Amino acid sequence: MTNQREPTQHERSLYIISVAAELAGVHAQTLRIYERKGLIEPARTQGGSRRYSDRDIALLRRIQELTNEGVSLVGVRKILELEDDVADLIARIRELEQAIERVRSAPRGAASSK
């Protein structure tokens, strides 16, 4: 028995490729190209059909924004990786700030009594 959390509404794979393409403002073939290039990885049904989530649609729109600005798909991949890295680092900084705050607000001597 695994303890997996339910996907949020933003993560739930709802859209077939034609609807996802329309929502993202691109052709369905473009989504297939993005997938082959490793820019997006949609969920699959048991029958193998692609299903896209709201998060996927947001990512597709970001890819489209970057390509419209003249960024190559290789460049898009690097930018997306860097944006993910920055988001991870920001989350880590927040964790560390919270840990520092807990130490500062602890009663004196509590941190040094081991």
C-alpha positions in Angstrom: 0.0 0.0 0.0 1.6 3.2 -1.1 0.9 6.6 0.5 0.5 8.8 -2.6 -1.2 12.1 -2.3 -4.0 13.1 -4.6 -3.0 15.5 -7.4 -4.2 19.0 -7.0 -6.6 20.5 -9.5 -3.6 22.2 -11.1 -1.8 18.9 -11.5 -4.7 16.8 -12.6 -4.4 15.7 -16.2 -7.6 16.7 -17.9 -7.1 17.8 -21.5 -6.6 15.8 -24.6 -4.0 17.0 -27.0 -6.3 19.0 -29.3 -7.8 20.9 -26.3 -4.4 21.5 -24.8 -3.1 22.8 -28.1 -6.0 25.2 -28.4 -5.6 26.4 -24.8 -1.8 26.9 -25.3 -2.3 28.6 -28.7 -0.3 26.1 -30.7 -0.9 23.3 -33.1 -1.1 19.7 -31.7 1.9 18.7 -33.7 3.9 21.4 -31.8 3.0 19.7 -28.6 4.3 16.4 -30.0 7.6 18.2 -31.0 7.9 19.7 -27.5 7.4 16.2 -26.0 10.1 14.7 -28.3 12.5 17.5 -27.4 11.9 16.7 -23.7 10.3 20.1 -22.9 7.0 18.6 -21.6 6.0 15.1 -20.4 2.2 14.8 -20.4 0.5 12.0 -18.5 -0.8 9.0 -20.5 -4.0 7.1 -20.2 -3.8 3.3 -20.1 -4.4 3.4 -23.9 -1.5 5.7 -24.4 -3.3 8.9 -25.1 -1.7 12.1 -23.9 -3.5 14.1 -21.1 -2.4 17.6 -20.1 -2.9 19.3 -16.8 -3.3 23.0 -16.1 0.3 23.0 -15.0 1.2 21.6 -18.4 -0.8 24.3 -20.2 1.0 27.0 -18.2 4.3 25.4 -19.2 3.3 25.3 -22.8 2.4 28.9 -22.7 5.8 29.7 -21.2 7.5 27.7 -23.9 5.5 29.6 -26.5 6.3 32.9 -25.0 10.1 32.1 -25.1 10.0 30.8 -28.7 8.0 33.9 -29.8 10.8 36.0 -28.4 13.3 34.1 -30.6 14.7 31.6 -28.1 15.6 28.2 -29.6 14.1 25.0 -28.1 17.6 24.2 -26.7 17.6 27.7 -25.1 14.0 27.2 -23.8 15.0 23.9 -22.1 18.0 25.6 -20.4 15.8 28.6 -19.3 13.2 26.3 -17.9 15.9 24.3 -16.0 17.3 27.5 -14.6 13.8 28.8 -13.6 13.2 25.4 -11.8 16.6 25.7 -10.1 15.8 29.3 -8.9 12.4 28.2 -7.6 14.1 25.3 -5.7 16.7 27.7 -4.2 14.0 30.2 -3.2 12.1 27.4 -1.4 15.3 26.3 0.4 16.1 29.8 1.5 12.6 30.1 3.0 13.2 26.8 4.9 16.5 28.1 6.2 15.0 31.4 7.2 12.2 29.6 9.1 14.9 27.4 10.8 16.9 30.5 11.8 13.7 32.1 13.2 12.9 29.0 15.3 16.4 29.0 16.7 16.2 32.8 17.5 12.9 32.5 19.1 13.8 29.4 21.2 14.4 30.0 24.9 18.0 30.8 25.7 20.1 27.7 26.5 17.6 25.4 24.8 19.7 25.2 21.6 23.0 24.5 23.4 21.7 21.9 25.9 22.5 18.6 24.2 
